[in-house]
Amino acid sequence: MRFSTEEYEFSHNRKPRGFGMWMFSINDKILGWTGTLTEAKNKARAKAKEIGNVYEIKVLP
């Protein structure tokens, strides 16, 4: 499973990091979690496993 940050980096001119409200696109579903990026990525990864057949998770701007 790959995390794609290209859209975020294009919009903010930096890599995603820190604490905040993080939005992810998983199979065209938009989901969000509050916390550090690491915590949010772990929750997104768990949700993707629930959904199944997910190859890429996008970090949205």
C-alpha distances in whole Angstrom, upper triangle without the diagonal:
4,7,10,13,16,17,18,19,21,23,24,24,22,19,18,19,22,23,23,21,18,17,13,13,11,12,15,16,17,17,18,19,21,21,19,16,15,16,15,11,12,13,11,8,11,12,9,9,13,13,11,10,7,5,6,7,11,13,16,20
4,6,10,12,14,15,16,18,20,20,20,19,15,15,17,19,21,21,20,16,15,12,12,11,12,15,16,16,16,17,18,20,20,18,15,14,16,14,11,12,14,11,9,13,14,11,12,16,15,14,12,9,6,5,6,8,10,14,17
4,6,9,11,11,13,15,16,17,17,15,12,11,13,16,17,17,17,13,12,9,10,10,12,14,15,14,14,14,15,17,17,15,12,12,14,12,8,11,13,10,9,13,13,11,14,16,16,15,14,11,9,6,5,6,7,11,13
4,6,8,9,10,12,13,14,15,13,11,11,13,17,18,18,17,13,12,10,10,11,13,13,15,14,15,15,17,19,19,17,13,14,16,14,11,14,15,12,12,16,16,14,17,19,18,18,16,12,10,7,6,5,6,9,11
4,6,5,6,9,10,11,11,10,7,7,11,14,16,16,15,12,11,10,11,13,15,15,16,15,15,15,16,17,17,15,12,13,16,14,12,15,16,14,15,18,18,16,19,22,21,21,20,16,14,10,9,6,5,7,9
4,5,5,6,9,10,10,10,9,10,14,17,19,18,18,15,14,12,13,15,16,16,18,16,17,18,19,20,21,19,15,17,20,17,15,19,20,17,18,22,21,19,22,24,23,23,21,18,16,12,11,8,8,9,9
4,6,5,6,9,10,10,10,10,14,17,18,17,16,13,12,11,11,14,16,14,16,14,16,16,18,19,20,19,15,18,20,17,16,19,20,17,18,22,21,19,23,24,23,23,22,18,17,13,12,8,7,6,6
4,5,5,6,8,8,7,7,11,13,15,14,13,10,10,10,12,15,17,16,17,14,15,14,16,16,17,15,13,15,17,15,14,18,18,16,18,21,20,19,23,24,23,24,23,19,18,14,12,9,6,5,4
4,5,5,5,5,5,7,11,14,16,16,16,14,14,14,15,18,20,19,20,18,19,18,19,19,19,17,14,17,19,17,16,20,21,19,20,24,23,22,25,27,26,27,25,22,20,16,15,11,9,9,8
4,6,5,8,9,11,14,17,19,18,18,16,15,15,16,19,21,19,21,19,20,19,21,22,22,20,17,20,23,20,19,23,24,21,23,26,25,24,27,29,28,28,27,23,21,18,16,13,11,10,9
4,6,8,10,11,14,16,18,16,16,14,14,15,16,19,21,19,20,17,19,18,19,20,20,19,17,20,22,19,19,23,23,21,23,26,25,24,28,29,28,29,28,24,23,19,17,13,11,9,6
4,5,8,8,11,13,15,14,15,13,14,15,17,21,23,21,22,19,19,18,19,18,19,17,15,18,20,18,18,22,23,21,23,26,25,25,28,30,29,30,29,25,24,20,18,15,12,10,7
4,7,9,12,15,17,17,18,16,17,18,19,23,25,24,24,22,22,21,22,21,21,19,17,20,22,20,20,24,25,23,25,28,28,27,30,32,31,31,30,27,25,21,19,16,14,13,10
4,6,9,12,15,15,16,15,16,17,19,22,24,24,24,22,21,20,20,19,19,16,14,16,19,18,17,21,22,21,22,26,26,25,28,30,29,30,29,25,24,20,18,15,13,13,11
4,6,10,13,14,15,13,14,15,17,19,22,22,22,20,19,18,18,17,16,14,11,13,16,15,14,17,19,18,19,22,23,22,25,27,26,27,26,22,21,17,15,13,10,12,11
4,7,10,10,11,9,11,12,15,17,20,20,20,17,16,14,14,14,13,10,7,10,13,12,11,15,16,15,16,20,20,20,22,24,24,25,25,21,20,16,14,12,8,10,9
4,7,9,11,10,13,14,17,19,23,23,22,19,18,15,14,13,11,8,6,8,11,11,11,14,16,15,17,20,20,21,23,25,25,26,27,23,22,19,16,14,11,12,12
4,7,10,10,13,15,19,21,25,24,23,20,18,15,13,11,8,5,6,8,10,10,12,14,15,16,18,20,21,22,24,26,26,28,28,25,24,21,18,17,13,14,14
4,7,8,12,15,18,20,24,24,22,19,16,13,10,8,5,4,6,9,9,9,12,14,14,15,18,19,20,21,24,25,25,27,28,25,25,22,19,17,14,15,14
4,6,10,13,16,19,22,22,20,16,14,10,8,6,6,6,8,11,10,9,12,14,14,14,17,19,19,20,23,24,24,26,27,24,24,21,18,16,13,12,12
4,7,10,14,16,19,18,16,13,10,7,6,4,7,8,9,12,11,9,11,14,13,13,16,17,16,18,21,21,22,24,25,22,23,20,16,14,11,10,10
4,7,10,13,16,16,14,10,8,5,5,6,8,8,7,10,10,7,9,12,11,10,13,15,14,15,18,19,19,21,22,18,19,16,12,11,7,7,8
4,7,10,13,12,10,7,6,4,7,9,11,12,10,13,12,9,10,13,11,9,13,15,13,14,17,17,17,19,20,16,17,14,10,8,6,5,7
4,6,10,9,8,6,5,6,9,11,13,13,11,13,13,9,9,12,10,7,10,12,11,10,14,15,14,16,16,13,13,10,7,5,5,5,9
4,6,6,5,5,6,9,12,15,17,17,14,16,16,12,11,14,13,9,11,13,11,10,14,14,12,14,14,11,11,9,6,5,7,7,11
4,5,5,7,7,10,13,16,18,19,16,16,16,13,11,13,12,8,9,11,9,7,10,11,9,10,10,7,9,7,5,7,9,10,14
4,6,8,10,14,17,20,22,22,20,20,20,17,15,17,15,12,12,14,11,9,12,12,9,10,9,7,9,8,8,9,12,13,17
4,6,10,13,16,20,22,23,20,21,21,17,16,18,17,13,15,16,13,12,15,15,12,13,12,10,12,10,9,9,12,11,15
4,6,10,13,17,20,21,19,20,19,15,15,17,14,11,13,14,11,10,14,13,10,13,13,11,14,12,10,10,12,11,15
4,7,11,14,17,18,16,18,17,13,14,16,13,10,13,15,11,12,15,15,13,15,16,14,15,13,10,9,10,9,12
4,7,11,13,15,14,15,14,10,11,13,10,8,11,12,9,11,14,13,12,15,17,14,16,14,10,10,10,10,12
4,7,10,12,11,13,11,8,10,12,9,8,12,13,11,13,16,16,15,18,20,17,18,16,12,11,10,9,11
4,7,9,9,11,8,6,9,10,8,8,12,12,11,14,16,16,17,19,21,18,20,17,14,13,11,12,13
4,7,8,11,8,7,10,12,10,11,15,15,15,17,19,19,20,23,25,22,23,20,17,16,13,13,14
4,6,8,6,6,10,11,10,12,15,15,16,18,20,21,22,24,26,23,23,21,17,17,14,15,15
4,5,5,6,9,10,11,12,14,16,17,18,20,21,23,24,26,22,22,20,17,16,13,15,15
4,6,5,6,9,10,10,12,14,15,16,18,20,21,22,23,19,19,16,13,13,10,12,13
4,5,5,6,9,10,10,12,14,15,17,19,20,21,22,19,18,16,14,14,12,15,16
4,5,5,6,9,10,11,13,14,16,17,19,20,22,19,19,17,14,15,13,16,17
4,5,5,6,9,10,11,12,14,15,16,18,20,17,17,15,12,12,10,12,14
4,5,5,6,9,10,10,12,14,15,16,17,14,14,12,9,10,9,12,14
4,5,5,6,9,10,11,13,14,15,17,14,15,14,11,13,12,15,18
4,5,5,6,9,10,11,12,14,16,14,16,14,11,13,13,15,18
4,5,5,6,9,10,10,12,14,11,12,11,8,10,10,12,15
4,5,5,6,9,10,10,12,9,10,10,8,11,12,15,18
4,5,5,6,9,10,13,11,13,13,11,14,15,18,21
4,5,5,6,9,11,10,13,12,10,13,14,16,19
4,5,5,6,8,6,9,9,8,11,13,15,19
4,5,5,8,7,10,11,11,15,17,19,23
4,6,9,9,13,14,13,17,18,20,24
4,7,7,11,12,12,15,17,19,22
4,6,9,11,12,15,18,20,24
4,6,9,11,15,18,20,24
4,6,7,11,14,16,20
4,7,10,13,16,20
4,6,10,12,16
4,7,9,13
4,6,9
4,7
4
